[in-house]
Amino acid sequence: MRTLVFSTLLFFLLGFCSCSNDSVTNREIDKVISQYDSVNFNNIKGTSILQRSGTPNEIVYVIDRFGENKPPYFVTFNISRQSITEVNRNLLERDSMSDYLTESEIANAVHTIRKYGFYLLSVDSSENVFINPFYADEPAYLLRLKSATGDSIVRMGFVYKLYRENWYLNDNAMPKE
């Protein structure tokens, strides 16, 4: 029950924070789309990872299974060592839950988000990709559906509006021209 409350609270807080003062331009969005349109992110299929905080020496990532109501892992990555220094399982232990991600899956998720420099990267079981390459502590800015549906609006946690082909923008983060 606490996990559900925590997840719901985190979801709403991210929603309220999703209106950044600095809008992203269409040119910046087009650049991201052209860079990642054909990238296969299936190596983290079913996983969500987001950058929660950072210092000059460390970054803390939050990792969990996409769409599952399980407590997340908090993973500390040391920038100078280029390695994971801690995997915090306190929320799992509090809920008497055993690990649901392996060390390898955690390391793979961290490696992948760092490789692309995103603040958030999630891939659902249908291979739809949620990305935020622009702002920390905010929800997915872009949604790439596995295949184009022609729908002008998609509701997947947030409302996403069609940008082009199979790419959608979070409705709270529409670009300036």
N, C-alpha and C positions, 0 to 999 in steps of 0.2 A: 504494500500500500504506500509506504514512504517513497518507494522508487517511482510509482505512478505520479505522486504529488510532485516529486523533484523534477521528473521529466516534463510534466505539464508546466510547472513554473519556469523551467529553463526555456521551453518552447515559446511561452508568452513573452518572457524578457527579451529573447532574441527578436521576436516580432516587433516589440516596441522600439528596439534599437535599430531596426532595419532602415530607418530613414536618415541616412548620413547627410551631413552638411555639404559634402563635396560630391556632386553627382558625377557619374561616370558618363563619358561621351559615347556616342554611337561608334566612333572610330576605335575607341578602346575595346568596346564589346566586339566589334568586327575582328580586331586583332586576336582576341582570345579565341573566338570561334574558329578563325582560320588556323590557329596553332593547334587546337585540340579537337577539331571536327572528326578526325579519323583515329584519334588515339584510343586504344583499347584499355579500359580501366578494369577489366574483369578480374584482374589479380586481387582486387579488394571487393569483389562482388559480395553484397550482403553486409558491408561494413561502412560505418560512418567514422570519420575522423575530423576533428576541428582543432584549430589552435586556440587555446584558452588564454594563455598569457605568455609573456616572454620577458626576458632580461637580456642584457648584452651577452650573457653566458649560457642561458638556458631557455628552453621553450617547453611549455607544458601543453600536451595534447590530450584531448578527451576522445576515447575510442569506445565504440560499442557496435552491436549488431544493428543494422538498419531496420527500423520499424518494429523492433522487439522491445518489450518492456523489461529490460534488464539493466541493472546498475552499470555505469560506465567504468572503464579503467582510466586513471590519470597517469600519463606517461611523461616522464621528464627526459628531455633530450639535451645533452651537453653539446653546445655548438663547437667549442674548441677541440673536444675529443671526437666529435662527430659520432656519438654513440648514445644509446639509451642508458641512463644512469639509475632510473627507478621506474618500476611499474607498481603504482599504488592500487591496491585491491581493497581498500578500506570499506567501500560501499558494498562490495560483494560479500566480504566477511560479515558486515553488519546485518546483511539479509540472509546469512548462512547459505550463500550460493557458491558453488564451485566454479572454477574458471570455465568460461565458455569460448574464450579465444586462446590459442596457443601462443607461446613466446614468438614463434615464427610468424604467425598472422599479425601480431602486434608490431613486430619489427618491419614486416612488409608494408603495413599501413603507414607507418612513420616514414619509411624510405620513399614511398610513393608520393605522399603529400609534400615532402621536402624536394623531391625530384622536380615537381611542377611548381613549387612555390605558392601553393594555394593556402588560404586560411581555412577552407572547408572543402571536403571532398567526400561524397557519399555515393555508393552504387547500390541500387536496390536489387531484388532478386530477378527483376525483369530486365536488368542491365541499363536502366535509366540512370543518368549521371547528374548529380547535383554538385555545383561548383560555386565557390566564392573566391575569386582570385584577387579581389579588390580590398576588402575590409575585414579586419579581425573582429571577433565577437559579434558577428552578424550572420543571419541565415544565408542559405544558398541564394546567390544573385542570378545564376543561370541554371536552367534545367535543359539537359540534352536527352530527348527521348530516343530510345533505341531505333525507332523508325518513325517517320513523319506520319501524323494522323490526320492533318488538315484541321484539327480543332483550333479555334482561335484562343480558347482559354482552357487551361488544365488546372485542376485543383489537386495538389499533392502536398498537404500540410499547409501550404500557402497557395495563393492564386498566382498563376503564371500566365502571362500573355504571350502569344506567338510573336517571335521576333523575325525568324525566317526558317524555312524548312522544318527541321526537328528541334530547333532551339527556341527556348522560351525565357522570358525575363520575369523575375519576381515583380509583381505589380507594385510593391512598395518601393521599388528601386528603379523606376523608369528613368532613362537617360535624358540628359539635356542635349539639345541639338548642336 
